[in-house]
Amino acid sequence: MKILHIMPSFGLGGMEKVICSFINRTTEYRHIITPLDGNRNARIWITNGEVQYIDFNKPSSRVNFFIKLYDIIKKVQPDLIMSYNWGGTDALWIGRIAKVKIIVHSEHGFNMDESKYTSKIRDFLRLVLYRLASRLIVVSSYLDIMMKEKYFLRSACVSLIPNGIDTDHFCPDSGDRERVRRRLGFTDEDTVVVFCGRLDPVKNFGFMLEIIKYCKESAGNIKLLIIGEGPEGRHIREMAAVQKIEENLRLVGERGNVLPFLRASDIFLITSFREQMPMSVLEAMSVELPILGSRTGELPSIIEDGKEGYLRELDDGPEEFGKLVLALEDRRQRKRMGEAARNKVVAFFGEEAMIQKYRAIIQDVVRI
């Protein structure tokens, strides 16, 4: 079976990790990848040597964009299109015009422009476009409910597949921890708070830096490690300078392998306005990091407050989050929560279970 993957980007993000896991573990299919922005950075995560890529230099004209995408689909003649997120929804209607019989669309979350409220124009288009999919896959119960209640899709048309990771790969390693901490200039007395992901406004970095400022003013020995790149990178540095916490901050840029940095850390902090089911949280939990996060998306379903970490409303303010960071300077408490976090991921969010669910959906829609 020939599967054409059409996504807005193939950068180093959580959605792309799921796509790569699926492609790497389903070598029985022939996979072709078309990132609509030309970004192929996530190919470093592909181990399936048979994968093909199709370049797509996005035309400035929308009409030319549609024609080019149609031409690619007709040339590939896939048995199945897998499209992703809002940026990939054009593949739904263009794929149908190109007479592709099976199209599976996946929703992993929303951009900053829909962090609080979805766009009315896009909502109208989603009502139409989602009905062109053979099956809609969502990664969180929040999205599952939204598809059924807001876009009136039948339960049989929507499948919830929680993200999963390789827990044998994402595991603690004391040697890695010591080496990376030494390289970054962290001492054994430092409590390292880490964030990993795209540096996008939806991640609410101003709030995150206020937490670190509170910890510094409260004499906490806290360092913030940020892994990733994006439009907020320069702004983060500027805000840190204004708040006089530059010495508490380490920005290491985008990394294809985040595992050593997670192992070198003590707490994972996520202060996003909106999330669905972030892979970075699952990876951090699997490395035995307690999670401190905003109560949004699927996080309340993953993290039991006080067990694998703490969840709070953003309205509680940075001081409340800061107090919890300082409480987690206690190594025994971190160890207890970190072990509980790993046990949760191993039990419920393994990669193999996720892949089997994707396989089952493909087999189901092909039979239909």
N, C-alpha and C positions, 0 to 999 in steps of 0.2 A: 504494500500500500504506500502511495506517495502522499506525504503530508506537507503542505505549504504553510509555514508559520508567518503571519503578517502582524508585526507589532510596531508601535510608534518609535521605539528605540530598542537597541540591544546593548545597552550600557551595563555598568556594574551595579545592578539593583536587585532588590528582593524578588520581583516578578521574574526577572531574567534568570535568577538562580533556580526557580521552580521549572522554567522552560528547559534549562540546561539539564537538570536532573531527569526530567521526562525524556529528553532526547537521548541522553547517555544510557538510560536504562531500557530503552525500547529500540534496540538495534534491528528488530524484525521489521521496522518501518523505514522507509526512505524519507529523510527529513531535508527540507529546503527552507532556508531562513531569509526573510526579506525585512530588514529594518527600514522604516519609512524615512528616518532622518540620516541614514547612512552610518550610524554608530554601530560598530561591531565589537566593541571592547570586551563583551562577555564571551567572545569566542575562546578566551583563555580558560574558561570553565568547561569547554566542550572536549570530551575524550572520545567521542564517537567519530572515527576518522572518515566516515562515509558522508558526513554532513556537507551540503552544498550551500553556498551563499549567492544571493542575487543582489547586485548593487542597485540602489535606488537613490538617484540624485533628485531630490524633491523639486519639481518645477514651481515657479512662483505663481503661475496661473492654476486655479483650482480645476478648470476644465482639463488642462494638460496633465495635471496630477491624476485625475480620474482615468484619462485615456491611457496613461503610462501604466497605472496599476492594472487596468483591464488587459493590456497587452501582455503583462507579465503572467497574469493568471491563465490567459489563453495559451501562452507559450509553454508553461509548466504543465498544464492540464492535470491538476492534482485530483486525487481521489477524495481528499479531505482538506479543507482550509481550517486552520486554527488561528483565530484573530484575538487580539488582546486589548483591553481597556478602551476608553473613548477614542484614543488616537488610531485604533485599528478598526473602528466600526464601519468605515467606508468599504472594507473588504466584504461586509455582509451583503450590501446591495449590489456591489460590482461583481462579487462572486456569483450571485444569483443570475445576473445578466449574462455572465460568462458560462452559465449552465453547470456550475459546480453543484452537485446534489447534496453534499454533506458539509455543513459549516458549523463548527463548534466555537462559540465566543466565550472568552474568560474575562471576568471583571475582578481586578485585584485592589481597586481603590480609586481615589479621586485626587486631582491636582489641587494646588493652592487656591485656584480660582473657584473651586467648589468645596473648600474646606469646611464651611459652615452651612451653606445652602447650595443645593444643586441648581444649575442654570435652567430657567424655564424653557428656553429654546431647546437646549439639549434634552430636557425631560420629554418634550414633545417628540423629538427625533428618536429618542430611546424607545418610546412607546411603539414606534413603527419598526425601527431597526432590529430590536431584540426578537421580534416575531419572525424575522427572516432566518434566525439561527435554528439549527437542528437541535441544539442543546446549549444552555447557558450554564457556565461553571462560575461559581463564586467561592471566595476563600474564607468568608466570615458569616456568622449567623445574622449579623446586621444587614449585610448585602442580600442574604437569602430572604429575609423579611421584606426588604425594600423591593426586590424584584417582584414579589407576590402581591404586596399591598399597594405599592406606588405605581408599578408598571403593569399590574394585573396579569402577570404570567401564571399559568397553571403550574402546580407543584411538579408535575411530570416533566415540565420543560426546564426546570432549574435543578442543578446538582451542587450541593455544598461539598467541597473537598478542602479540608484544612491543609495548610502548608505543612510540609514535613522535611526533616533534615537527616543527614547521616550522623547519627549519634556516636558511632565508632570513631569517626573523624573528628567531630567536635567534642573533645573531652579535655579535662585538665591535664597540664604537664608542668611540673614544678621547675624543670630545667629550662624550658621555654620561658616561663614566667621570670625567672631570675635574669636570663640573658637580655630579654627585651627591656625589662625595667632598668637594668644597668645602662643599656644603650640610650634610653630616653632620659636618663638622669633622675629616675625615681629612687628614693631610698626605701628601706624596709618599713620605715615608720609612716611613709606616705600612704594615704588611702586614695586609690586611683579610681575616679568615676569616669566611665567611658560611654561615648555615643558613637554608633556606626551607622552611616547611611548618607543619602544625598543631602547636601547642604542647601535645603530648600526652605522658603519662608514658612511652609506648613509645619516644619519641625519646631518652630517657636524658640529660636536660639536666644533671643533677648531674655526670656523667662529663665532659660537654663543658666545663663551667665549671672543672672540675679541670685540664683540659688548658690552658686559658687561664691559670689560676693558676700552673701550672708554667712556662709561657712567660714570664710576668711576673717570676717569681722568678729565671728564667735570663737576665734582662735583654733578652728579646726585645721588639721593638717591634710587638706584636701587638694588634689590635683585633678584637672579635667582633661581627658584625652579624647580628641575628636578625630574620627577616621572618615574621610570622604571628601568629595569636591562638589561644587555647585555654586549657584549665584550668591549665596549668603556668606561665602568664605571671607571676602574682604570686609563685609559688614561685621562679622564675628570678631575679627581682629580690631576693628575700630571700636566696637562696643567694649571689648576687653580693656583697651587702652583708657577709655573714658572712665571705666569702673575701677581702674588700677588693679587688675587681676591678671596682667599679662604673664607674671611669673607662675601663676597657677594653671596656665593653659598650654597644652601641646596640640598643635594641628599637624597631622602627619600626611594629609592628602588622601587621595584615592588609592586603595590597595586591593589587588586581586586576591590576596590571601590575608584575611583579617584575623585568622585564628591566633597567631602569636600575640597580637595586641589584646585580644580578649583574654587570653591566658594571663597576661601581665596586669590585668585590671582586677578591681575588687567589687565594683557596683556598676550595673548598667542603668543609665538614666535616659528616659525618653519623655519629652514634654510636648509632644505634638498636639496641634489643634484637632487633627483627625488622623486616625490610623485604621487599618483593617486587621491584618494578621501579619505583622512585620517579621520577616525571616531573621532579622538581626536580633530580635528578642529571643526567638527560639535558640539561635546559636549561642547567645550569651548564657541562657539558662542551661544549655547542654554542657557548657564549660564551668558550671557551678557558680554563676554570678547571680546574686539576688537582684531583682528588678525593682526600680522605683520609677513609676510612670504616671502619666495622666490617665484618667478613667475615660477611655475612648475606644471605639471599635470593638475588636475581639479581645482586648487585653483583660477585661474582667472575667472572660471565660477561660483564659489561660492561667491567670494569676489569682490565687486566693489571698486576699489581703491579710498580711501578717504571717503567711506561710512561705510562699515563694518570693515574697517581696511586699511592696506597698503600692497601692494605687490611691491617688487623690484627685479631686477636681482642681482644674486650673484656678478656679475662683478662690480656692483655699489660700492662694498666694505663695510666692517663693519662700517665705519664711517657714511655712509648714513643711515644704519639701526639704528645705535646708535642715530643719530639725531632724528629719528622718535620715538624711545623709550622715549627720553627726552621730545619730544613734547607731548607724551601721559601721561606725569606726570600731565598734566592738567585734573583734575577730570571731568570737564564738557564735555570736548572732549571725554574722555573715556566713559562717560555715554551715550552720544549721539550715538557713534559708537557701543557700547555694545547693546543698545536697538535695533538698526538697525540690528545687527547681529542675535539677537534672533528672531526678526520678520521674517528674511529671512529663518531661519531654520524651524520655525513653519509652514511657508507657503509652503515650497518646499521640505523639507527633513524629514518628519515625518516617524516614523516606520511603521505605518499601511499601508501607500501607498506603501512602499517597499515590505512588506509582500504580499500584494495583487498582485503585479507584479510577485513575485516568484511563487505564487499559479497559476496564469494565465499561466505561462510558463510550469509548470508541467502538468497542464490539457491539454495544447496544444500538448506537445510531447507525452503524453499518448494516445491521440486521433490518432496521426499520426501512 
